[in-house]
Amino acid sequence: MTINTEKKLPDCFGILDIVFPKGKDNLRHSPESCLECTLKTECLKKAMQGEGGVKIKEESLERAYQSGVIGFFERWSKKKYLTNKMKQIK
């Protein structure tokens, strides 16, 4: 006899645009309801895996480039890495 210890996950679990959407300031924020959830850490980790995590890293990279924190070649190199990572995921 096996015992099912798996938690019942909500429908929103790990969906990036629900648990970490862009706000009015064009930055990503977790909604208040997500911050109160007991599964928030696992949920955000799941959302950051795969295409969603690469998407967020690309957004961060673009902000860093536009603000002058990184230069053209560093941006190019990191974008190439992220593109290859996205290909591996798909």
Backbone bond lengths (Angstrom), bond angles and torsions (degrees), N, CA, C in turn:
res aa  C-N    CA-C-N  psi(-1)  N-CA   C-N-CA  omega(-1)  CA-C   N-CA-C  phi
1 M - - - 1.438 - - 1.530 108.86 -
2 T 1.351 117.10 130.02 1.453 121.23 178.42 1.520 109.45 -106.92
3 I 1.289 114.55 144.02 1.462 120.62 179.30 1.523 107.99 -104.45
4 N 1.310 116.67 127.95 1.451 121.81 179.67 1.531 109.10 -84.09
5 T 1.324 116.21 105.34 1.467 120.75 -179.66 1.521 111.38 -100.26
6 E 1.322 116.71 4.18 1.464 121.15 -178.52 1.525 109.76 -69.89
7 K 1.339 116.06 136.36 1.454 121.42 180.00 1.526 109.70 -76.49
8 K 1.314 115.94 148.44 1.462 121.41 172.13 1.524 106.46 -79.74
9 L 1.324 115.72 116.64 1.456 121.13 -176.25 1.524 110.50 -91.81
10 P 1.329 117.28 142.39 1.461 119.83 176.81 1.532 110.11 -68.00
11 D 1.323 116.34 159.52 1.469 121.25 -178.71 1.529 112.60 -61.84
12 C 1.311 117.72 -26.80 1.466 121.65 -177.69 1.530 112.67 -83.25
13 F 1.310 118.12 -5.16 1.466 122.52 -172.78 1.527 111.69 -56.19
14 G 1.327 115.85 119.80 1.458 122.28 173.91 1.517 115.49 77.43
15 I 1.317 118.82 8.21 1.470 121.20 179.03 1.523 107.57 -91.29
16 L 1.303 115.61 109.91 1.461 122.92 -171.02 1.524 113.37 -54.09
17 D 1.314 118.26 -48.38 1.462 120.63 -175.43 1.529 113.52 -70.98
18 I 1.326 117.08 -11.06 1.468 120.35 175.88 1.523 110.61 -97.49
19 V 1.329 117.02 -45.84 1.464 120.41 -173.91 1.531 113.48 -89.33
20 F 1.332 117.34 -12.50 1.468 120.66 179.49 1.533 109.47 -149.90
21 P 1.358 116.92 58.83 1.468 120.46 -175.92 1.521 112.80 -76.75
22 K 1.330 114.69 161.73 1.461 120.25 174.25 1.517 108.85 -74.33
23 G 1.323 114.84 138.36 1.462 120.53 177.97 1.512 111.14 -93.06
24 K 1.306 115.69 -173.87 1.467 121.44 179.65 1.524 111.70 -63.47
25 D 1.326 116.82 -26.04 1.460 121.70 179.60 1.528 112.14 -85.09
26 N 1.331 117.20 6.75 1.465 124.50 179.71 1.533 113.14 69.09
27 L 1.328 115.98 15.76 1.459 121.62 173.88 1.522 107.80 -109.75
28 R 1.318 116.33 159.85 1.465 120.36 -177.82 1.530 110.77 -90.60
29 H 1.324 115.51 137.90 1.461 123.39 179.79 1.521 108.38 -139.67
30 S 1.320 116.58 144.51 1.457 120.15 173.52 1.517 108.73 -82.26
31 P 1.335 117.81 135.56 1.465 120.42 177.04 1.529 110.84 -65.46
32 E 1.305 116.01 156.74 1.468 121.94 -179.33 1.528 111.05 -56.26
33 S 1.328 116.85 -40.23 1.466 119.96 -179.41 1.532 111.68 -62.48
34 C 1.329 116.59 -33.66 1.467 119.84 178.12 1.530 111.41 -72.30
35 L 1.314 116.45 -36.66 1.458 119.97 -179.81 1.527 111.94 -66.12
36 E 1.320 116.75 -26.66 1.461 121.31 179.14 1.524 112.88 -84.99
37 C 1.333 117.02 -12.72 1.463 121.69 -176.12 1.529 111.00 -74.69
38 T 1.313 116.47 141.79 1.467 120.98 179.69 1.526 112.20 -74.28
39 L 1.316 117.60 -15.30 1.472 122.02 -178.89 1.522 112.76 -99.37
40 K 1.344 117.94 11.76 1.465 121.02 -170.87 1.529 113.53 -58.12
41 T 1.312 119.09 -40.67 1.462 121.14 -177.69 1.521 111.15 -66.67
42 E 1.331 116.33 -49.03 1.467 120.29 179.70 1.529 110.52 -63.97
43 C 1.333 115.62 -38.01 1.457 121.40 -178.60 1.530 111.05 -64.38
44 L 1.333 116.84 -47.22 1.466 119.86 179.43 1.523 111.70 -66.51
45 K 1.323 117.27 -36.05 1.466 120.09 175.98 1.518 110.34 -61.66
46 K 1.316 116.32 -43.65 1.463 120.98 178.87 1.525 110.75 -63.91
47 A 1.333 116.46 -41.84 1.461 121.13 179.72 1.530 111.72 -64.46
48 M 1.333 116.43 -32.05 1.467 120.52 -178.22 1.528 112.98 -82.31
49 Q 1.310 117.43 -11.66 1.456 120.29 176.72 1.524 108.21 -78.83
50 G 1.292 115.82 149.35 1.452 119.53 174.80 1.514 113.42 77.31
51 E 1.338 115.05 -148.90 1.453 121.79 -173.46 1.526 113.02 -62.08
52 G 1.319 117.20 -36.46 1.459 120.66 -178.94 1.513 112.87 -61.45
53 G 1.314 116.65 -43.36 1.468 120.21 178.79 1.510 112.61 -65.63
54 V 1.322 116.31 -38.72 1.467 120.43 178.04 1.524 109.42 -65.73
55 K 1.319 116.16 -40.32 1.465 121.28 178.92 1.531 110.92 -59.53
56 I 1.319 116.74 -44.19 1.459 120.82 179.97 1.530 110.91 -66.51
57 K 1.314 117.13 -40.17 1.465 120.67 178.05 1.519 110.99 -63.89
58 E 1.332 117.21 -37.01 1.468 120.65 177.01 1.526 110.55 -65.42
59 E 1.332 117.10 -41.58 1.467 121.07 177.69 1.530 110.56 -60.93
60 S 1.308 116.15 -44.46 1.463 121.24 179.90 1.529 111.07 -64.23
61 L 1.303 115.87 -39.99 1.463 121.63 178.98 1.531 110.76 -62.70
62 E 1.324 116.78 -42.95 1.464 120.90 178.89 1.532 111.51 -64.52
63 R 1.335 116.61 -40.59 1.475 119.35 177.57 1.524 111.11 -63.45
64 A 1.331 116.17 -41.10 1.470 120.12 179.45 1.527 110.99 -64.01
65 Y 1.310 116.75 -40.45 1.471 120.85 179.66 1.528 110.39 -67.43
66 Q 1.327 116.83 -45.90 1.465 120.60 -178.54 1.528 112.48 -64.44
67 S 1.316 116.98 -30.42 1.462 119.83 -179.70 1.526 112.30 -88.12
68 G 1.326 117.21 -3.82 1.455 121.18 176.74 1.521 114.59 86.16
69 V 1.315 117.82 10.50 1.463 121.27 -179.45 1.535 110.75 -71.96
70 I 1.332 116.34 -35.03 1.464 120.42 176.65 1.520 108.96 -124.36
71 G 1.311 115.66 157.55 1.451 121.10 -179.56 1.514 112.42 -94.95
72 F 1.338 114.71 -179.34 1.453 121.95 -176.07 1.526 112.52 -59.94
73 F 1.333 117.34 -48.56 1.461 119.75 -175.15 1.531 112.62 -68.47
74 E 1.330 116.86 -36.75 1.456 119.06 176.76 1.525 109.95 -66.01
75 R 1.328 116.54 -41.95 1.466 120.86 177.14 1.520 110.30 -61.40
76 W 1.304 116.96 -46.83 1.468 121.78 -179.98 1.522 110.95 -58.74
77 S 1.318 116.70 -45.74 1.454 121.45 -179.08 1.534 111.46 -63.01
78 K 1.314 116.62 -44.95 1.464 120.49 -179.28 1.525 111.94 -69.09
79 K 1.351 116.22 -36.43 1.466 118.90 177.26 1.529 110.47 -65.38
80 K 1.320 116.31 -38.15 1.466 120.10 178.21 1.526 109.85 -63.43
81 Y 1.324 116.89 -43.24 1.464 121.71 177.63 1.531 110.58 -60.37
82 L 1.337 117.01 -47.18 1.459 121.07 -178.96 1.529 111.97 -65.44
83 T 1.332 117.31 -36.50 1.462 120.76 176.49 1.518 110.60 -63.14
84 N 1.328 116.99 -43.87 1.464 120.69 177.86 1.526 111.36 -64.67
85 K 1.315 116.23 -38.80 1.465 120.32 178.40 1.531 110.70 -63.84
86 M 1.339 116.62 -40.21 1.461 121.31 178.67 1.540 110.31 -63.86
87 K 1.323 117.01 -39.38 1.465 121.05 177.85 1.520 110.82 -63.27
88 Q 1.320 117.63 -38.63 1.465 121.50 178.60 1.525 111.29 -65.86
89 I 1.315 116.46 -36.29 1.465 121.08 -179.07 1.519 110.54 -68.04
90 K 1.330 115.99 -42.55 1.463 120.21 -178.50 1.472 108.51 -75.87
